[in-house]
């Protein structure tokens, strides 16, 4: 069968460097760090005392106070980002066929803060089970797309993908396939996460996954730098409206980019560590290229997973060199996690948005905080260090990998009629 073309017609972002698309993009191109000391709880005794929290965000500025209390922060973020994307898309909710509009969302953890607080409250009591009646619906990861659909009346496919840090990239690939196979006209996709909590920070610290550069939080996320020592925990949401091309064209929608393919693979190697030779990463990028019907030399830009971990960064760049060969040195490679931190299940969404906006504006956001060369990294690669670079981008790819060996890669193309 002939696959339908799928385009991006709406964007929404809630990030540590900007609470909407315009602010987020300005933060990216100007190399703004979102890292700062934790404000949500007393982190004095924690190994890591900083994170990339949202700034100046109040859910009740966007959501009725009574409704907001029924939601974990990760769901609040999903509602706000999806509202922006829907508005940005210009969709007419009064005339659209809502039976053909779906919501496929990603969340790696879901309502961690809700779970943490309910268990702590029970543990501090006398053993009587007193739980909030909204405990379960606030906690479950699938509640975010559920509430997006309830708010807007969307009655198409509705579910959450959970693949750790690859969750929202997997959600986008599922959404792409539903639209290009003709099952839906429009899908709201993306992801959200709110794991900057006592349990989240404590758990990742116990794994030795986080940076502990407490003396300089703003420079702690330093992908590809020899002094990197772990990722910086972030939070927020990214929302993307995927739409069938003819449907978008018929309503005169603005088209940001075309989504041309997605790849998936598994490392099948370790619970948390990547394969040192990047075998799974090589497979996922090759799968994406094949699915998109493009050649390695067609790619201009890759937004890497680039978490700032000692093992992960090297393995990913080795894989890029393997897949793209001599062309690898012609690709603008970056890691926007240097600015936003790692948004876990929302990472794929906000990083795909960064790639889409880079394509639209002809500017590659920088990989900030790089000061020391890592001799294990190919010096011929253009890692877009410390300063944004102008570039006409025809095709961009975004890599996202999750604990458990889950790999996802999405390819975008500059839109042409």
RAHU-V109502 format. One record per residue. N is the residue number from 0. SS is DSSP state (H for helix, E for strand, L for the rest). PSI is psi in whole degrees, 0 to 359 (NA if undefined). Layout:
# RAHU-V109502
n:N ss:SS psi:PSI
n:N ss:SS psi:PSI
This chain:
# RAHU-V109502
n:0 ss:L psi:154
n:1 ss:L psi:119
n:2 ss:L psi:142
n:3 ss:L psi:150
n:4 ss:L psi:143
n:5 ss:E psi:129
n:6 ss:E psi:161
n:7 ss:E psi:122
n:8 ss:E psi:358
n:9 ss:E psi:146
n:10 ss:E psi:145
n:11 ss:E psi:140
n:12 ss:E psi:140
n:13 ss:E psi:103
n:14 ss:E psi:167
n:15 ss:L psi:349
n:16 ss:L psi:16
n:17 ss:E psi:135
n:18 ss:L psi:11
n:19 ss:L psi:177
n:20 ss:H psi:314
n:21 ss:H psi:313
n:22 ss:H psi:319
n:23 ss:H psi:312
n:24 ss:H psi:318
n:25 ss:H psi:319
n:26 ss:H psi:319
n:27 ss:H psi:308
n:28 ss:H psi:337
n:29 ss:L psi:5
n:30 ss:L psi:42
n:31 ss:L psi:134
n:32 ss:L psi:135
n:33 ss:L psi:3
n:34 ss:L psi:139
n:35 ss:E psi:166
n:36 ss:E psi:144
n:37 ss:L psi:137
n:38 ss:L psi:347
n:39 ss:L psi:336
n:40 ss:L psi:170
n:41 ss:L psi:108
n:42 ss:L psi:14
n:43 ss:L psi:319
n:44 ss:L psi:2
n:45 ss:L psi:150
n:46 ss:L psi:322
n:47 ss:L psi:126
n:48 ss:L psi:21
n:49 ss:E psi:164
n:50 ss:E psi:174
n:51 ss:E psi:84
n:52 ss:L psi:161
n:53 ss:L psi:151
n:54 ss:L psi:135
n:55 ss:L psi:39
n:56 ss:L psi:129
n:57 ss:L psi:114
n:58 ss:H psi:326
n:59 ss:H psi:355
n:60 ss:H psi:343
n:61 ss:L psi:333
n:62 ss:L psi:138
n:63 ss:L psi:136
n:64 ss:H psi:318
n:65 ss:H psi:318
n:66 ss:H psi:320
n:67 ss:H psi:325
n:68 ss:L psi:342
n:69 ss:L psi:1
n:70 ss:L psi:140
n:71 ss:L psi:162
n:72 ss:H psi:326
n:73 ss:H psi:329
n:74 ss:H psi:320
n:75 ss:H psi:316
n:76 ss:H psi:320
n:77 ss:H psi:317
n:78 ss:H psi:314
n:79 ss:H psi:314
n:80 ss:H psi:319
n:81 ss:H psi:325
n:82 ss:H psi:316
n:83 ss:H psi:316
n:84 ss:H psi:318
n:85 ss:H psi:315
n:86 ss:H psi:317
n:87 ss:H psi:330
n:88 ss:H psi:339
n:89 ss:L psi:15
n:90 ss:L psi:135
n:91 ss:L psi:103
n:92 ss:L psi:348
n:93 ss:L psi:339
n:94 ss:L psi:342
n:95 ss:L psi:148
n:96 ss:L psi:99
n:97 ss:H psi:345
n:98 ss:H psi:341
n:99 ss:H psi:23
n:100 ss:E psi:123
n:101 ss:E psi:171
n:102 ss:E psi:114
n:103 ss:E psi:113
n:104 ss:E psi:155
n:105 ss:E psi:139
n:106 ss:L psi:125
n:107 ss:L psi:328
n:108 ss:L psi:319
n:109 ss:L psi:219
n:110 ss:L psi:63
n:111 ss:H psi:318
n:112 ss:H psi:319
n:113 ss:H psi:312
n:114 ss:H psi:313
n:115 ss:H psi:310
n:116 ss:H psi:321
n:117 ss:H psi:320
n:118 ss:H psi:319
n:119 ss:H psi:319
n:120 ss:H psi:319
n:121 ss:H psi:316
n:122 ss:H psi:331
n:123 ss:L psi:356
n:124 ss:L psi:199
n:125 ss:L psi:14
n:126 ss:L psi:350
n:127 ss:L psi:126
n:128 ss:L psi:89
n:129 ss:L psi:106
n:130 ss:L psi:148
n:131 ss:L psi:132
n:132 ss:L psi:343
n:133 ss:L psi:6
n:134 ss:H psi:304
n:135 ss:H psi:308
n:136 ss:H psi:337
n:137 ss:H psi:332
n:138 ss:H psi:321
n:139 ss:L psi:136
n:140 ss:L psi:332
n:141 ss:L psi:357
n:142 ss:H psi:334
n:143 ss:H psi:304
n:144 ss:H psi:329
n:145 ss:H psi:313
n:146 ss:H psi:330
n:147 ss:H psi:317
n:148 ss:H psi:320
n:149 ss:H psi:317
n:150 ss:H psi:322
n:151 ss:H psi:353
n:152 ss:L psi:22
n:153 ss:L psi:126
n:154 ss:L psi:14
n:155 ss:L psi:195
n:156 ss:L psi:139
n:157 ss:E psi:112
n:158 ss:E psi:173
n:159 ss:E psi:139
n:160 ss:E psi:138
n:161 ss:L psi:107
n:162 ss:L psi:49
n:163 ss:H psi:232
n:164 ss:H psi:352
n:165 ss:H psi:4
n:166 ss:H psi:308
n:167 ss:H psi:334
n:168 ss:H psi:319
n:169 ss:H psi:322
n:170 ss:H psi:318
n:171 ss:H psi:321
n:172 ss:H psi:319
n:173 ss:H psi:315
n:174 ss:H psi:317
n:175 ss:H psi:313
n:176 ss:H psi:321
n:177 ss:H psi:320
n:178 ss:H psi:315
n:179 ss:H psi:342
n:180 ss:L psi:356
n:181 ss:L psi:10
n:182 ss:L psi:337
n:183 ss:L psi:156
n:184 ss:L psi:323
n:185 ss:E psi:141
n:186 ss:E psi:131
n:187 ss:E psi:119
n:188 ss:E psi:172
n:189 ss:E psi:211
n:190 ss:E psi:164
n:191 ss:E psi:156
n:192 ss:E psi:146
n:193 ss:L psi:66
n:194 ss:L psi:8
n:195 ss:L psi:83
n:196 ss:L psi:172
n:197 ss:H psi:313
n:198 ss:H psi:319
n:199 ss:H psi:310
n:200 ss:H psi:317
n:201 ss:H psi:319
n:202 ss:H psi:314
n:203 ss:H psi:327
n:204 ss:H psi:320
n:205 ss:H psi:333
n:206 ss:L psi:354
n:207 ss:L psi:35
n:208 ss:L psi:337
n:209 ss:E psi:149
n:210 ss:L psi:146
n:211 ss:L psi:27
n:212 ss:L psi:65
n:213 ss:H psi:338
n:214 ss:H psi:343
n:215 ss:H psi:70
n:216 ss:H psi:320
n:217 ss:H psi:342
n:218 ss:H psi:10
n:219 ss:L psi:326
n:220 ss:L psi:104
n:221 ss:L psi:69
n:222 ss:L psi:141
n:223 ss:L psi:357
n:224 ss:E psi:144
n:225 ss:L psi:336
n:226 ss:L psi:10
n:227 ss:L psi:147
n:228 ss:L psi:20
n:229 ss:L psi:170
n:230 ss:E psi:166
n:231 ss:L psi:126
n:232 ss:E psi:131
n:233 ss:E psi:176
n:234 ss:L psi:163
n:235 ss:E psi:202
n:236 ss:E psi:152
n:237 ss:E psi:137
n:238 ss:E psi:137
n:239 ss:E psi:131
n:240 ss:E psi:114
n:241 ss:E psi:134
n:242 ss:E psi:143
n:243 ss:E psi:134
n:244 ss:H psi:311
n:245 ss:H psi:326
n:246 ss:H psi:316
n:247 ss:H psi:316
n:248 ss:H psi:318
n:249 ss:H psi:330
n:250 ss:L psi:6
n:251 ss:L psi:34
n:252 ss:L psi:149
n:253 ss:L psi:134
n:254 ss:L psi:120
n:255 ss:L psi:320
n:256 ss:E psi:169
n:257 ss:E psi:138
n:258 ss:E psi:116
n:259 ss:E psi:351
n:260 ss:E psi:167
n:261 ss:E psi:146
n:262 ss:E psi:152
n:263 ss:E psi:152
n:264 ss:E psi:174
n:265 ss:E psi:140
n:266 ss:L psi:327
n:267 ss:L psi:48
n:268 ss:L psi:307
n:269 ss:L psi:154
n:270 ss:L psi:317
n:271 ss:L psi:333
n:272 ss:L psi:144
n:273 ss:L psi:159
n:274 ss:L psi:131
n:275 ss:L psi:334
n:276 ss:L psi:6
n:277 ss:L psi:33
n:278 ss:H psi:315
n:279 ss:H psi:326
n:280 ss:H psi:321
n:281 ss:H psi:314
n:282 ss:H psi:318
n:283 ss:H psi:322
n:284 ss:H psi:321
n:285 ss:H psi:319
n:286 ss:H psi:320
n:287 ss:H psi:315
n:288 ss:H psi:315
n:289 ss:H psi:316
n:290 ss:H psi:326
n:291 ss:H psi:347
n:292 ss:L psi:37
n:293 ss:L psi:165
n:294 ss:L psi:157
n:295 ss:H psi:321
n:296 ss:H psi:354
n:297 ss:H psi:343
n:298 ss:L psi:130
n:299 ss:L psi:334
n:300 ss:E psi:137
n:301 ss:E psi:121
n:302 ss:E psi:108
n:303 ss:L psi:166
n:304 ss:L psi:315
n:305 ss:L psi:65
n:306 ss:L psi:346
n:307 ss:L psi:27
n:308 ss:L psi:148
n:309 ss:H psi:318
n:310 ss:H psi:316
n:311 ss:H psi:317
n:312 ss:H psi:317
n:313 ss:H psi:315
n:314 ss:H psi:319
n:315 ss:H psi:318
n:316 ss:H psi:326
n:317 ss:H psi:317
n:318 ss:H psi:320
n:319 ss:H psi:316
n:320 ss:H psi:323
n:321 ss:H psi:315
n:322 ss:H psi:320
n:323 ss:H psi:351
n:324 ss:H psi:223
n:325 ss:H psi:334
n:326 ss:H psi:342
n:327 ss:H psi:324
n:328 ss:H psi:346
n:329 ss:H psi:356
n:330 ss:L psi:135
n:331 ss:E psi:109
n:332 ss:E psi:138
n:333 ss:E psi:172
n:334 ss:L psi:107
n:335 ss:L psi:352
n:336 ss:H psi:340
n:337 ss:H psi:336
n:338 ss:H psi:317
n:339 ss:H psi:346
n:340 ss:L psi:189
n:341 ss:E psi:111
n:342 ss:L psi:17
n:343 ss:H psi:242
n:344 ss:H psi:343
n:345 ss:H psi:356
n:346 ss:H psi:312
n:347 ss:H psi:323
n:348 ss:H psi:308
n:349 ss:H psi:332
n:350 ss:H psi:328
n:351 ss:H psi:320
n:352 ss:H psi:320
n:353 ss:H psi:319
n:354 ss:H psi:320
n:355 ss:H psi:315
n:356 ss:H psi:326
n:357 ss:H psi:318
n:358 ss:H psi:316
n:359 ss:H psi:322
n:360 ss:H psi:351
n:361 ss:L psi:33
n:362 ss:E psi:129
n:363 ss:E psi:118
n:364 ss:L psi:151
n:365 ss:L psi:164
n:366 ss:E psi:106
n:367 ss:L psi:173
n:368 ss:L psi:20
n:369 ss:L psi:121
n:370 ss:L psi:335
n:371 ss:L psi:125
n:372 ss:E psi:135
n:373 ss:L psi:118
n:374 ss:L psi:348
n:375 ss:L psi:359
n:376 ss:L psi:134
n:377 ss:L psi:116
n:378 ss:L psi:347
n:379 ss:L psi:346
n:380 ss:L psi:138
n:381 ss:E psi:100
n:382 ss:L psi:10
n:383 ss:L psi:56
n:384 ss:E psi:126
n:385 ss:L psi:344
n:386 ss:L psi:136
n:387 ss:L psi:149
n:388 ss:E psi:137
n:389 ss:E psi:140
n:390 ss:L psi:131
n:391 ss:L psi:113
n:392 ss:L psi:119
n:393 ss:L psi:320
n:394 ss:E psi:133
n:395 ss:E psi:149
n:396 ss:E psi:150
n:397 ss:E psi:124
n:398 ss:E psi:139
n:399 ss:E psi:129
n:400 ss:E psi:147
n:401 ss:E psi:155
n:402 ss:L psi:140
n:403 ss:L psi:355
n:404 ss:L psi:19
n:405 ss:E psi:124
n:406 ss:E psi:137
n:407 ss:E psi:144
n:408 ss:E psi:131
n:409 ss:E psi:140
n:410 ss:E psi:135
n:411 ss:E psi:149
n:412 ss:E psi:141
n:413 ss:L psi:132
n:414 ss:L psi:135
n:415 ss:L psi:142
n:416 ss:L psi:NA
